Amino acid sequence: MNHIIYLVRHAIAAAAPAGMSDADRALTPEGQEKMRRAAVGLTHLDVMPDVVLSSPLRRAQETAAVVVSELRLESSVEIYPSLAPGHDPEEVCKGLRTYRSARELMLVGHEPNMGLLASHLLTGSPTLVALPFKKGAVAAIAVEAIPPRAAGMLLWFMTPKQLRAVGGREA
């Protein structure tokens, strides 16, 4: 396997008050702090994506920005519309052609999309493997090519609490 795709579910976001679009929901201070500490765990796992793609929704963009900052990446977050809710895994994968030279690629999005995408990357079907992504969870999947053309291999799947523990802080 030559490439790694990291799938990240956005961190804890505020509820949308009346009249606010769901797309505008921001991370809570708790969500930002927990994601920052989970990202410390990612540094201990040597996660170093070449490219970070985010759903256009605010909470995903903010999650991606926290990870980029904590990992001290030189690249910025790129908006990837197919990571917004409602897009199927095949559509997400087809659009990755532009990033085929990336060794490590991080995709930040939402549930149930991240779980469906993980299953698709591992089996070719979005429903064969149930990976329930908690807010701030991350999966690392090795694939032969980007976009993936064959089943990948799950390297690890961690909850945010596990990532914080790897980083030296469980809570």
Chimera marker file (.cmm) of the C-alpha trace (Angstrom):
<marker_set name="trace">
<marker id="1" x="0.000" y="0.000" z="0.000" r="1" g="1" b="0" radius="0.5"/>
<marker id="2" x="1.533" y="3.275" z="-1.151" r="1" g="1" b="0" radius="0.5"/>
<marker id="3" x="-0.854" y="5.901" z="0.229" r="1" g="1" b="0" radius="0.5"/>
<marker id="4" x="-2.727" y="6.634" z="3.450" r="1" g="1" b="0" radius="0.5"/>
<marker id="5" x="-6.121" y="8.293" z="3.625" r="1" g="1" b="0" radius="0.5"/>
<marker id="6" x="-7.075" y="9.686" z="7.030" r="1" g="1" b="0" radius="0.5"/>
<marker id="7" x="-10.789" y="10.121" z="7.624" r="1" g="1" b="0" radius="0.5"/>
<marker id="8" x="-11.704" y="12.614" z="10.348" r="1" g="1" b="0" radius="0.5"/>
<marker id="9" x="-15.145" y="13.423" z="11.708" r="1" g="1" b="0" radius="0.5"/>
<marker id="10" x="-15.555" y="17.023" z="12.821" r="1" g="1" b="0" radius="0.5"/>
<marker id="11" x="-15.306" y="17.835" z="16.537" r="1" g="1" b="0" radius="0.5"/>
<marker id="12" x="-18.139" y="18.891" z="18.876" r="1" g="1" b="0" radius="0.5"/>
<marker id="13" x="-20.183" y="21.726" z="17.377" r="1" g="1" b="0" radius="0.5"/>
<marker id="14" x="-22.762" y="24.075" z="18.849" r="1" g="1" b="0" radius="0.5"/>
<marker id="15" x="-26.430" y="23.493" z="18.162" r="1" g="1" b="0" radius="0.5"/>
<marker id="16" x="-27.879" y="25.772" z="15.508" r="1" g="1" b="0" radius="0.5"/>
<marker id="17" x="-30.048" y="28.485" z="17.041" r="1" g="1" b="0" radius="0.5"/>
<marker id="18" x="-33.350" y="29.296" z="15.355" r="1" g="1" b="0" radius="0.5"/>
<marker id="19" x="-32.764" y="30.832" z="11.964" r="1" g="1" b="0" radius="0.5"/>
<marker id="20" x="-29.122" y="29.712" z="11.645" r="1" g="1" b="0" radius="0.5"/>
<marker id="21" x="-28.121" y="27.420" z="8.815" r="1" g="1" b="0" radius="0.5"/>
<marker id="22" x="-26.734" y="24.022" z="9.847" r="1" g="1" b="0" radius="0.5"/>
<marker id="23" x="-23.738" y="24.778" z="7.613" r="1" g="1" b="0" radius="0.5"/>
<marker id="24" x="-22.784" y="27.726" z="9.846" r="1" g="1" b="0" radius="0.5"/>
<marker id="25" x="-22.525" y="25.779" z="13.112" r="1" g="1" b="0" radius="0.5"/>
<marker id="26" x="-19.148" y="26.412" z="14.773" r="1" g="1" b="0" radius="0.5"/>
<marker id="27" x="-17.096" y="24.208" z="17.072" r="1" g="1" b="0" radius="0.5"/>
<marker id="28" x="-17.693" y="24.763" z="20.752" r="1" g="1" b="0" radius="0.5"/>
<marker id="29" x="-14.719" y="25.807" z="22.907" r="1" g="1" b="0" radius="0.5"/>
<marker id="30" x="-14.806" y="22.265" z="24.342" r="1" g="1" b="0" radius="0.5"/>
<marker id="31" x="-14.822" y="20.813" z="20.824" r="1" g="1" b="0" radius="0.5"/>
<marker id="32" x="-11.832" y="22.936" z="19.819" r="1" g="1" b="0" radius="0.5"/>
<marker id="33" x="-9.854" y="21.948" z="22.910" r="1" g="1" b="0" radius="0.5"/>
<marker id="34" x="-10.663" y="18.227" z="22.646" r="1" g="1" b="0" radius="0.5"/>
<marker id="35" x="-9.736" y="18.237" z="18.961" r="1" g="1" b="0" radius="0.5"/>
<marker id="36" x="-6.486" y="20.062" z="19.704" r="1" g="1" b="0" radius="0.5"/>
<marker id="37" x="-5.573" y="17.409" z="22.278" r="1" g="1" b="0" radius="0.5"/>
<marker id="38" x="-6.613" y="14.608" z="19.893" r="1" g="1" b="0" radius="0.5"/>
<marker id="39" x="-4.376" y="16.183" z="17.240" r="1" g="1" b="0" radius="0.5"/>
<marker id="40" x="-1.471" y="15.936" z="19.702" r="1" g="1" b="0" radius="0.5"/>
<marker id="41" x="-2.141" y="12.183" z="19.592" r="1" g="1" b="0" radius="0.5"/>
<marker id="42" x="-1.940" y="12.329" z="15.805" r="1" g="1" b="0" radius="0.5"/>
<marker id="43" x="1.535" y="13.844" z="16.094" r="1" g="1" b="0" radius="0.5"/>
<marker id="44" x="2.596" y="10.849" z="18.223" r="1" g="1" b="0" radius="0.5"/>
<marker id="45" x="1.284" y="8.556" z="15.460" r="1" g="1" b="0" radius="0.5"/>
<marker id="46" x="3.433" y="10.415" z="12.887" r="1" g="1" b="0" radius="0.5"/>
<marker id="47" x="0.412" y="11.614" z="10.920" r="1" g="1" b="0" radius="0.5"/>
<marker id="48" x="1.706" y="14.084" z="8.342" r="1" g="1" b="0" radius="0.5"/>
<marker id="49" x="-0.753" y="14.550" z="5.470" r="1" g="1" b="0" radius="0.5"/>
<marker id="50" x="0.409" y="16.260" z="2.294" r="1" g="1" b="0" radius="0.5"/>
<marker id="51" x="-3.100" y="17.577" z="1.707" r="1" g="1" b="0" radius="0.5"/>
<marker id="52" x="-6.039" y="18.295" z="4.045" r="1" g="1" b="0" radius="0.5"/>
<marker id="53" x="-9.469" y="18.457" z="2.422" r="1" g="1" b="0" radius="0.5"/>
<marker id="54" x="-12.534" y="19.647" z="4.325" r="1" g="1" b="0" radius="0.5"/>
<marker id="55" x="-16.252" y="19.709" z="3.883" r="1" g="1" b="0" radius="0.5"/>
<marker id="56" x="-17.427" y="23.263" z="3.209" r="1" g="1" b="0" radius="0.5"/>
<marker id="57" x="-19.430" y="23.262" z="6.473" r="1" g="1" b="0" radius="0.5"/>
<marker id="58" x="-17.936" y="25.511" z="9.134" r="1" g="1" b="0" radius="0.5"/>
<marker id="59" x="-17.513" y="22.866" z="11.850" r="1" g="1" b="0" radius="0.5"/>
<marker id="60" x="-15.482" y="20.634" z="9.503" r="1" g="1" b="0" radius="0.5"/>
<marker id="61" x="-13.328" y="23.552" z="8.319" r="1" g="1" b="0" radius="0.5"/>
<marker id="62" x="-12.625" y="24.551" z="11.922" r="1" g="1" b="0" radius="0.5"/>
<marker id="63" x="-11.735" y="20.946" z="12.826" r="1" g="1" b="0" radius="0.5"/>
<marker id="64" x="-9.351" y="20.749" z="9.866" r="1" g="1" b="0" radius="0.5"/>
<marker id="65" x="-7.757" y="24.079" z="10.857" r="1" g="1" b="0" radius="0.5"/>
<marker id="66" x="-7.126" y="22.810" z="14.406" r="1" g="1" b="0" radius="0.5"/>
<marker id="67" x="-5.440" y="19.667" z="13.043" r="1" g="1" b="0" radius="0.5"/>
<marker id="68" x="-3.312" y="21.610" z="10.523" r="1" g="1" b="0" radius="0.5"/>
<marker id="69" x="-2.190" y="23.981" z="13.267" r="1" g="1" b="0" radius="0.5"/>
<marker id="70" x="-1.359" y="21.258" z="15.790" r="1" g="1" b="0" radius="0.5"/>
<marker id="71" x="0.490" y="19.125" z="13.225" r="1" g="1" b="0" radius="0.5"/>
<marker id="72" x="2.339" y="22.263" z="12.097" r="1" g="1" b="0" radius="0.5"/>
<marker id="73" x="1.585" y="21.529" z="8.454" r="1" g="1" b="0" radius="0.5"/>
<marker id="74" x="2.806" y="23.926" z="5.805" r="1" g="1" b="0" radius="0.5"/>
<marker id="75" x="-0.274" y="23.323" z="3.680" r="1" g="1" b="0" radius="0.5"/>
<marker id="76" x="-3.611" y="25.004" z="4.253" r="1" g="1" b="0" radius="0.5"/>
<marker id="77" x="-7.056" y="23.419" z="4.330" r="1" g="1" b="0" radius="0.5"/>
<marker id="78" x="-8.692" y="23.001" z="0.922" r="1" g="1" b="0" radius="0.5"/>
<marker id="79" x="-12.477" y="22.997" z="0.627" r="1" g="1" b="0" radius="0.5"/>
<marker id="80" x="-13.749" y="19.800" z="-0.996" r="1" g="1" b="0" radius="0.5"/>
<marker id="81" x="-17.506" y="20.117" z="-1.705" r="1" g="1" b="0" radius="0.5"/>
<marker id="82" x="-18.028" y="16.340" z="-2.041" r="1" g="1" b="0" radius="0.5"/>
<marker id="83" x="-17.313" y="15.972" z="1.703" r="1" g="1" b="0" radius="0.5"/>
<marker id="84" x="-20.514" y="17.873" z="2.534" r="1" g="1" b="0" radius="0.5"/>
<marker id="85" x="-23.383" y="15.708" z="3.795" r="1" g="1" b="0" radius="0.5"/>
<marker id="86" x="-25.333" y="13.878" z="1.120" r="1" g="1" b="0" radius="0.5"/>
<marker id="87" x="-22.519" y="12.951" z="-1.276" r="1" g="1" b="0" radius="0.5"/>
<marker id="88" x="-21.848" y="9.285" z="-1.901" r="1" g="1" b="0" radius="0.5"/>
<marker id="89" x="-18.438" y="7.662" z="-1.360" r="1" g="1" b="0" radius="0.5"/>
<marker id="90" x="-17.842" y="6.980" z="-5.065" r="1" g="1" b="0" radius="0.5"/>
<marker id="91" x="-18.259" y="10.679" z="-5.835" r="1" g="1" b="0" radius="0.5"/>
<marker id="92" x="-15.792" y="11.572" z="-3.058" r="1" g="1" b="0" radius="0.5"/>
<marker id="93" x="-13.227" y="9.083" z="-4.389" r="1" g="1" b="0" radius="0.5"/>
<marker id="94" x="-13.542" y="10.058" z="-8.057" r="1" g="1" b="0" radius="0.5"/>
<marker id="95" x="-12.732" y="13.670" z="-7.228" r="1" g="1" b="0" radius="0.5"/>
<marker id="96" x="-9.491" y="12.661" z="-5.512" r="1" g="1" b="0" radius="0.5"/>
<marker id="97" x="-7.776" y="12.223" z="-8.906" r="1" g="1" b="0" radius="0.5"/>
<marker id="98" x="-6.336" y="15.728" z="-8.523" r="1" g="1" b="0" radius="0.5"/>
<marker id="99" x="-4.475" y="14.569" z="-5.396" r="1" g="1" b="0" radius="0.5"/>
<marker id="100" x="-3.018" y="11.330" z="-6.781" r="1" g="1" b="0" radius="0.5"/>
<marker id="101" x="0.561" y="12.378" z="-5.988" r="1" g="1" b="0" radius="0.5"/>
<marker id="102" x="-0.180" y="12.792" z="-2.257" r="1" g="1" b="0" radius="0.5"/>
<marker id="103" x="1.328" y="10.074" z="-0.052" r="1" g="1" b="0" radius="0.5"/>
<marker id="104" x="-0.967" y="10.977" z="2.844" r="1" g="1" b="0" radius="0.5"/>
<marker id="105" x="-4.353" y="12.609" z="2.387" r="1" g="1" b="0" radius="0.5"/>
<marker id="106" x="-6.704" y="13.791" z="5.159" r="1" g="1" b="0" radius="0.5"/>
<marker id="107" x="-10.454" y="14.149" z="4.588" r="1" g="1" b="0" radius="0.5"/>
<marker id="108" x="-12.523" y="15.982" z="7.216" r="1" g="1" b="0" radius="0.5"/>
<marker id="109" x="-16.283" y="15.532" z="7.147" r="1" g="1" b="0" radius="0.5"/>
<marker id="110" x="-19.445" y="14.305" z="8.814" r="1" g="1" b="0" radius="0.5"/>
<marker id="111" x="-21.362" y="11.218" z="9.872" r="1" g="1" b="0" radius="0.5"/>
<marker id="112" x="-22.758" y="9.080" z="8.427" r="1" g="1" b="0" radius="0.5"/>
<marker id="113" x="-20.606" y="10.019" z="5.414" r="1" g="1" b="0" radius="0.5"/>
<marker id="114" x="-17.242" y="9.209" z="7.059" r="1" g="1" b="0" radius="0.5"/>
<marker id="115" x="-18.454" y="5.735" z="8.065" r="1" g="1" b="0" radius="0.5"/>
<marker id="116" x="-19.841" y="5.062" z="4.598" r="1" g="1" b="0" radius="0.5"/>
<marker id="117" x="-16.629" y="6.290" z="2.988" r="1" g="1" b="0" radius="0.5"/>
<marker id="118" x="-14.505" y="4.110" z="5.288" r="1" g="1" b="0" radius="0.5"/>
<marker id="119" x="-16.543" y="1.037" z="4.376" r="1" g="1" b="0" radius="0.5"/>
<marker id="120" x="-16.274" y="1.906" z="0.673" r="1" g="1" b="0" radius="0.5"/>
<marker id="121" x="-12.486" y="2.306" z="0.906" r="1" g="1" b="0" radius="0.5"/>
<marker id="122" x="-12.140" y="-1.019" z="2.733" r="1" g="1" b="0" radius="0.5"/>
<marker id="123" x="-14.631" y="-3.185" z="0.827" r="1" g="1" b="0" radius="0.5"/>
<marker id="124" x="-15.902" y="-1.350" z="-2.236" r="1" g="1" b="0" radius="0.5"/>
<marker id="125" x="-19.344" y="-1.126" z="-0.574" r="1" g="1" b="0" radius="0.5"/>
<marker id="126" x="-20.498" y="1.713" z="1.676" r="1" g="1" b="0" radius="0.5"/>
<marker id="127" x="-22.458" y="-0.639" z="3.934" r="1" g="1" b="0" radius="0.5"/>
<marker id="128" x="-20.378" y="-3.796" z="4.512" r="1" g="1" b="0" radius="0.5"/>
<marker id="129" x="-18.207" y="-2.481" z="7.378" r="1" g="1" b="0" radius="0.5"/>
<marker id="130" x="-19.809" y="-0.317" z="10.035" r="1" g="1" b="0" radius="0.5"/>
<marker id="131" x="-17.295" y="2.172" z="11.446" r="1" g="1" b="0" radius="0.5"/>
<marker id="132" x="-19.205" y="4.571" z="13.701" r="1" g="1" b="0" radius="0.5"/>
<marker id="133" x="-17.193" y="7.791" z="13.858" r="1" g="1" b="0" radius="0.5"/>
<marker id="134" x="-17.594" y="9.695" z="17.113" r="1" g="1" b="0" radius="0.5"/>
<marker id="135" x="-17.022" y="13.441" z="16.890" r="1" g="1" b="0" radius="0.5"/>
<marker id="136" x="-13.263" y="13.868" z="16.467" r="1" g="1" b="0" radius="0.5"/>
<marker id="137" x="-12.592" y="10.203" z="15.593" r="1" g="1" b="0" radius="0.5"/>
<marker id="138" x="-9.951" y="9.350" z="12.978" r="1" g="1" b="0" radius="0.5"/>
<marker id="139" x="-9.356" y="6.301" z="10.761" r="1" g="1" b="0" radius="0.5"/>
<marker id="140" x="-6.172" y="5.588" z="8.815" r="1" g="1" b="0" radius="0.5"/>
<marker id="141" x="-6.686" y="3.500" z="5.680" r="1" g="1" b="0" radius="0.5"/>
<marker id="142" x="-3.858" y="2.359" z="3.397" r="1" g="1" b="0" radius="0.5"/>
<marker id="143" x="-4.680" y="2.263" z="-0.314" r="1" g="1" b="0" radius="0.5"/>
<marker id="144" x="-2.712" y="1.354" z="-3.440" r="1" g="1" b="0" radius="0.5"/>
<marker id="145" x="-3.615" y="4.474" z="-5.385" r="1" g="1" b="0" radius="0.5"/>
<marker id="146" x="-5.456" y="7.766" z="-5.183" r="1" g="1" b="0" radius="0.5"/>
<marker id="147" x="-8.191" y="7.616" z="-6.176" r="1" g="1" b="0" radius="0.5"/>
<marker id="148" x="-8.516" y="4.124" z="-4.710" r="1" g="1" b="0" radius="0.5"/>
<marker id="149" x="-9.242" y="1.411" z="-7.264" r="1" g="1" b="0" radius="0.5"/>
<marker id="150" x="-9.139" y="-1.613" z="-4.949" r="1" g="1" b="0" radius="0.5"/>
<marker id="151" x="-9.922" y="-2.465" z="-1.348" r="1" g="1" b="0" radius="0.5"/>
<marker id="152" x="-7.745" y="-0.712" z="1.193" r="1" g="1" b="0" radius="0.5"/>
<marker id="153" x="-6.466" y="-1.887" z="4.562" r="1" g="1" b="0" radius="0.5"/>
<marker id="154" x="-7.472" y="-0.409" z="7.917" r="1" g="1" b="0" radius="0.5"/>
<marker id="155" x="-4.299" y="0.636" z="9.742" r="1" g="1" b="0" radius="0.5"/>
<marker id="156" x="-6.073" y="2.012" z="12.810" r="1" g="1" b="0" radius="0.5"/>
<marker id="157" x="-9.352" y="3.566" z="13.950" r="1" g="1" b="0" radius="0.5"/>
<marker id="158" x="-9.360" y="5.707" z="17.089" r="1" g="1" b="0" radius="0.5"/>
<marker id="159" x="-11.875" y="7.606" z="19.121" r="1" g="1" b="0" radius="0.5"/>
<marker id="160" x="-10.932" y="11.116" z="20.228" r="1" g="1" b="0" radius="0.5"/>
<marker id="161" x="-10.453" y="9.826" z="23.777" r="1" g="1" b="0" radius="0.5"/>
<marker id="162" x="-7.941" y="7.232" z="22.526" r="1" g="1" b="0" radius="0.5"/>
<marker id="163" x="-6.110" y="9.903" z="20.514" r="1" g="1" b="0" radius="0.5"/>
<marker id="164" x="-5.924" y="12.151" z="23.576" r="1" g="1" b="0" radius="0.5"/>
<marker id="165" x="-4.506" y="9.216" z="25.564" r="1" g="1" b="0" radius="0.5"/>
<marker id="166" x="-1.846" y="8.639" z="22.878" r="1" g="1" b="0" radius="0.5"/>
<marker id="167" x="-1.017" y="12.331" z="23.166" r="1" g="1" b="0" radius="0.5"/>
<marker id="168" x="-0.642" y="12.030" z="26.922" r="1" g="1" b="0" radius="0.5"/>
<marker id="169" x="-4.046" y="13.247" z="28.066" r="1" g="1" b="0" radius="0.5"/>
<marker id="170" x="-7.034" y="10.947" z="28.416" r="1" g="1" b="0" radius="0.5"/>
<marker id="171" x="-9.783" y="13.412" z="29.283" r="1" g="1" b="0" radius="0.5"/>
<link id1="1" id2="2" r="1" g="1" b="0" radius="0.2"/>
<link id1="2" id2="3" r="1" g="1" b="0" radius="0.2"/>
<link id1="3" id2="4" r="1" g="1" b="0" radius="0.2"/>
<link id1="4" id2="5" r="1" g="1" b="0" radius="0.2"/>
<link id1="5" id2="6" r="1" g="1" b="0" radius="0.2"/>
<link id1="6" id2="7" r="1" g="1" b="0" radius="0.2"/>
<link id1="7" id2="8" r="1" g="1" b="0" radius="0.2"/>
<link id1="8" id2="9" r="1" g="1" b="0" radius="0.2"/>
<link id1="9" id2="10" r="1" g="1" b="0" radius="0.2"/>
<link id1="10" id2="11" r="1" g="1" b="0" radius="0.2"/>
<link id1="11" id2="12" r="1" g="1" b="0" radius="0.2"/>
<link id1="12" id2="13" r="1" g="1" b="0" radius="0.2"/>
<link id1="13" id2="14" r="1" g="1" b="0" radius="0.2"/>
<link id1="14" id2="15" r="1" g="1" b="0" radius="0.2"/>
<link id1="15" id2="16" r="1" g="1" b="0" radius="0.2"/>
<link id1="16" id2="17" r="1" g="1" b="0" radius="0.2"/>
<link id1="17" id2="18" r="1" g="1" b="0" radius="0.2"/>
<link id1="18" id2="19" r="1" g="1" b="0" radius="0.2"/>
<link id1="19" id2="20" r="1" g="1" b="0" radius="0.2"/>
<link id1="20" id2="21" r="1" g="1" b="0" radius="0.2"/>
<link id1="21" id2="22" r="1" g="1" b="0" radius="0.2"/>
<link id1="22" id2="23" r="1" g="1" b="0" radius="0.2"/>
<link id1="23" id2="24" r="1" g="1" b="0" radius="0.2"/>
<link id1="24" id2="25" r="1" g="1" b="0" radius="0.2"/>
<link id1="25" id2="26" r="1" g="1" b="0" radius="0.2"/>
<link id1="26" id2="27" r="1" g="1" b="0" radius="0.2"/>
<link id1="27" id2="28" r="1" g="1" b="0" radius="0.2"/>
<link id1="28" id2="29" r="1" g="1" b="0" radius="0.2"/>
<link id1="29" id2="30" r="1" g="1" b="0" radius="0.2"/>
<link id1="30" id2="31" r="1" g="1" b="0" radius="0.2"/>
<link id1="31" id2="32" r="1" g="1" b="0" radius="0.2"/>
<link id1="32" id2="33" r="1" g="1" b="0" radius="0.2"/>
<link id1="33" id2="34" r="1" g="1" b="0" radius="0.2"/>
<link id1="34" id2="35" r="1" g="1" b="0" radius="0.2"/>
<link id1="35" id2="36" r="1" g="1" b="0" radius="0.2"/>
<link id1="36" id2="37" r="1" g="1" b="0" radius="0.2"/>
<link id1="37" id2="38" r="1" g="1" b="0" radius="0.2"/>
<link id1="38" id2="39" r="1" g="1" b="0" radius="0.2"/>
<link id1="39" id2="40" r="1" g="1" b="0" radius="0.2"/>
<link id1="40" id2="41" r="1" g="1" b="0" radius="0.2"/>
<link id1="41" id2="42" r="1" g="1" b="0" radius="0.2"/>
<link id1="42" id2="43" r="1" g="1" b="0" radius="0.2"/>
<link id1="43" id2="44" r="1" g="1" b="0" radius="0.2"/>
<link id1="44" id2="45" r="1" g="1" b="0" radius="0.2"/>
<link id1="45" id2="46" r="1" g="1" b="0" radius="0.2"/>
<link id1="46" id2="47" r="1" g="1" b="0" radius="0.2"/>
<link id1="47" id2="48" r="1" g="1" b="0" radius="0.2"/>
<link id1="48" id2="49" r="1" g="1" b="0" radius="0.2"/>
<link id1="49" id2="50" r="1" g="1" b="0" radius="0.2"/>
<link id1="50" id2="51" r="1" g="1" b="0" radius="0.2"/>
<link id1="51" id2="52" r="1" g="1" b="0" radius="0.2"/>
<link id1="52" id2="53" r="1" g="1" b="0" radius="0.2"/>
<link id1="53" id2="54" r="1" g="1" b="0" radius="0.2"/>
<link id1="54" id2="55" r="1" g="1" b="0" radius="0.2"/>
<link id1="55" id2="56" r="1" g="1" b="0" radius="0.2"/>
<link id1="56" id2="57" r="1" g="1" b="0" radius="0.2"/>
<link id1="57" id2="58" r="1" g="1" b="0" radius="0.2"/>
<link id1="58" id2="59" r="1" g="1" b="0" radius="0.2"/>
<link id1="59" id2="60" r="1" g="1" b="0" radius="0.2"/>
<link id1="60" id2="61" r="1" g="1" b="0" radius="0.2"/>
<link id1="61" id2="62" r="1" g="1" b="0" radius="0.2"/>
<link id1="62" id2="63" r="1" g="1" b="0" radius="0.2"/>
<link id1="63" id2="64" r="1" g="1" b="0" radius="0.2"/>
<link id1="64" id2="65" r="1" g="1" b="0" radius="0.2"/>
<link id1="65" id2="66" r="1" g="1" b="0" radius="0.2"/>
<link id1="66" id2="67" r="1" g="1" b="0" radius="0.2"/>
<link id1="67" id2="68" r="1" g="1" b="0" radius="0.2"/>
<link id1="68" id2="69" r="1" g="1" b="0" radius="0.2"/>
<link id1="69" id2="70" r="1" g="1" b="0" radius="0.2"/>
<link id1="70" id2="71" r="1" g="1" b="0" radius="0.2"/>
<link id1="71" id2="72" r="1" g="1" b="0" radius="0.2"/>
<link id1="72" id2="73" r="1" g="1" b="0" radius="0.2"/>
<link id1="73" id2="74" r="1" g="1" b="0" radius="0.2"/>
<link id1="74" id2="75" r="1" g="1" b="0" radius="0.2"/>
<link id1="75" id2="76" r="1" g="1" b="0" radius="0.2"/>
<link id1="76" id2="77" r="1" g="1" b="0" radius="0.2"/>
<link id1="77" id2="78" r="1" g="1" b="0" radius="0.2"/>
<link id1="78" id2="79" r="1" g="1" b="0" radius="0.2"/>
<link id1="79" id2="80" r="1" g="1" b="0" radius="0.2"/>
<link id1="80" id2="81" r="1" g="1" b="0" radius="0.2"/>
<link id1="81" id2="82" r="1" g="1" b="0" radius="0.2"/>
<link id1="82" id2="83" r="1" g="1" b="0" radius="0.2"/>
<link id1="83" id2="84" r="1" g="1" b="0" radius="0.2"/>
<link id1="84" id2="85" r="1" g="1" b="0" radius="0.2"/>
<link id1="85" id2="86" r="1" g="1" b="0" radius="0.2"/>
<link id1="86" id2="87" r="1" g="1" b="0" radius="0.2"/>
<link id1="87" id2="88" r="1" g="1" b="0" radius="0.2"/>
<link id1="88" id2="89" r="1" g="1" b="0" radius="0.2"/>
<link id1="89" id2="90" r="1" g="1" b="0" radius="0.2"/>
<link id1="90" id2="91" r="1" g="1" b="0" radius="0.2"/>
<link id1="91" id2="92" r="1" g="1" b="0" radius="0.2"/>
<link id1="92" id2="93" r="1" g="1" b="0" radius="0.2"/>
<link id1="93" id2="94" r="1" g="1" b="0" radius="0.2"/>
<link id1="94" id2="95" r="1" g="1" b="0" radius="0.2"/>
<link id1="95" id2="96" r="1" g="1" b="0" radius="0.2"/>
<link id1="96" id2="97" r="1" g="1" b="0" radius="0.2"/>
<link id1="97" id2="98" r="1" g="1" b="0" radius="0.2"/>
<link id1="98" id2="99" r="1" g="1" b="0" radius="0.2"/>
<link id1="99" id2="100" r="1" g="1" b="0" radius="0.2"/>
<link id1="100" id2="101" r="1" g="1" b="0" radius="0.2"/>
<link id1="101" id2="102" r="1" g="1" b="0" radius="0.2"/>
<link id1="102" id2="103" r="1" g="1" b="0" radius="0.2"/>
<link id1="103" id2="104" r="1" g="1" b="0" radius="0.2"/>
<link id1="104" id2="105" r="1" g="1" b="0" radius="0.2"/>
<link id1="105" id2="106" r="1" g="1" b="0" radius="0.2"/>
<link id1="106" id2="107" r="1" g="1" b="0" radius="0.2"/>
<link id1="107" id2="108" r="1" g="1" b="0" radius="0.2"/>
<link id1="108" id2="109" r="1" g="1" b="0" radius="0.2"/>
<link id1="109" id2="110" r="1" g="1" b="0" radius="0.2"/>
<link id1="110" id2="111" r="1" g="1" b="0" radius="0.2"/>
<link id1="111" id2="112" r="1" g="1" b="0" radius="0.2"/>
<link id1="112" id2="113" r="1" g="1" b="0" radius="0.2"/>
<link id1="113" id2="114" r="1" g="1" b="0" radius="0.2"/>
<link id1="114" id2="115" r="1" g="1" b="0" radius="0.2"/>
<link id1="115" id2="116" r="1" g="1" b="0" radius="0.2"/>
<link id1="116" id2="117" r="1" g="1" b="0" radius="0.2"/>
<link id1="117" id2="118" r="1" g="1" b="0" radius="0.2"/>
<link id1="118" id2="119" r="1" g="1" b="0" radius="0.2"/>
<link id1="119" id2="120" r="1" g="1" b="0" radius="0.2"/>
<link id1="120" id2="121" r="1" g="1" b="0" radius="0.2"/>
<link id1="121" id2="122" r="1" g="1" b="0" radius="0.2"/>
<link id1="122" id2="123" r="1" g="1" b="0" radius="0.2"/>
<link id1="123" id2="124" r="1" g="1" b="0" radius="0.2"/>
<link id1="124" id2="125" r="1" g="1" b="0" radius="0.2"/>
<link id1="125" id2="126" r="1" g="1" b="0" radius="0.2"/>
<link id1="126" id2="127" r="1" g="1" b="0" radius="0.2"/>
<link id1="127" id2="128" r="1" g="1" b="0" radius="0.2"/>
<link id1="128" id2="129" r="1" g="1" b="0" radius="0.2"/>
<link id1="129" id2="130" r="1" g="1" b="0" radius="0.2"/>
<link id1="130" id2="131" r="1" g="1" b="0" radius="0.2"/>
<link id1="131" id2="132" r="1" g="1" b="0" radius="0.2"/>
<link id1="132" id2="133" r="1" g="1" b="0" radius="0.2"/>
<link id1="133" id2="134" r="1" g="1" b="0" radius="0.2"/>
<link id1="134" id2="135" r="1" g="1" b="0" radius="0.2"/>
<link id1="135" id2="136" r="1" g="1" b="0" radius="0.2"/>
<link id1="136" id2="137" r="1" g="1" b="0" radius="0.2"/>
<link id1="137" id2="138" r="1" g="1" b="0" radius="0.2"/>
<link id1="138" id2="139" r="1" g="1" b="0" radius="0.2"/>
<link id1="139" id2="140" r="1" g="1" b="0" radius="0.2"/>
<link id1="140" id2="141" r="1" g="1" b="0" radius="0.2"/>
<link id1="141" id2="142" r="1" g="1" b="0" radius="0.2"/>
<link id1="142" id2="143" r="1" g="1" b="0" radius="0.2"/>
<link id1="143" id2="144" r="1" g="1" b="0" radius="0.2"/>
<link id1="144" id2="145" r="1" g="1" b="0" radius="0.2"/>
<link id1="145" id2="146" r="1" g="1" b="0" radius="0.2"/>
<link id1="146" id2="147" r="1" g="1" b="0" radius="0.2"/>
<link id1="147" id2="148" r="1" g="1" b="0" radius="0.2"/>
<link id1="148" id2="149" r="1" g="1" b="0" radius="0.2"/>
<link id1="149" id2="150" r="1" g="1" b="0" radius="0.2"/>
<link id1="150" id2="151" r="1" g="1" b="0" radius="0.2"/>
<link id1="151" id2="152" r="1" g="1" b="0" radius="0.2"/>
<link id1="152" id2="153" r="1" g="1" b="0" radius="0.2"/>
<link id1="153" id2="154" r="1" g="1" b="0" radius="0.2"/>
<link id1="154" id2="155" r="1" g="1" b="0" radius="0.2"/>
<link id1="155" id2="156" r="1" g="1" b="0" radius="0.2"/>
<link id1="156" id2="157" r="1" g="1" b="0" radius="0.2"/>
<link id1="157" id2="158" r="1" g="1" b="0" radius="0.2"/>
<link id1="158" id2="159" r="1" g="1" b="0" radius="0.2"/>
<link id1="159" id2="160" r="1" g="1" b="0" radius="0.2"/>
<link id1="160" id2="161" r="1" g="1" b="0" radius="0.2"/>
<link id1="161" id2="162" r="1" g="1" b="0" radius="0.2"/>
<link id1="162" id2="163" r="1" g="1" b="0" radius="0.2"/>
<link id1="163" id2="164" r="1" g="1" b="0" radius="0.2"/>
<link id1="164" id2="165" r="1" g="1" b="0" radius="0.2"/>
<link id1="165" id2="166" r="1" g="1" b="0" radius="0.2"/>
<link id1="166" id2="167" r="1" g="1" b="0" radius="0.2"/>
<link id1="167" id2="168" r="1" g="1" b="0" radius="0.2"/>
<link id1="168" id2="169" r="1" g="1" b="0" radius="0.2"/>
<link id1="169" id2="170" r="1" g="1" b="0" radius="0.2"/>
<link id1="170" id2="171" r="1" g="1" b="0" radius="0.2"/>
</marker_set>
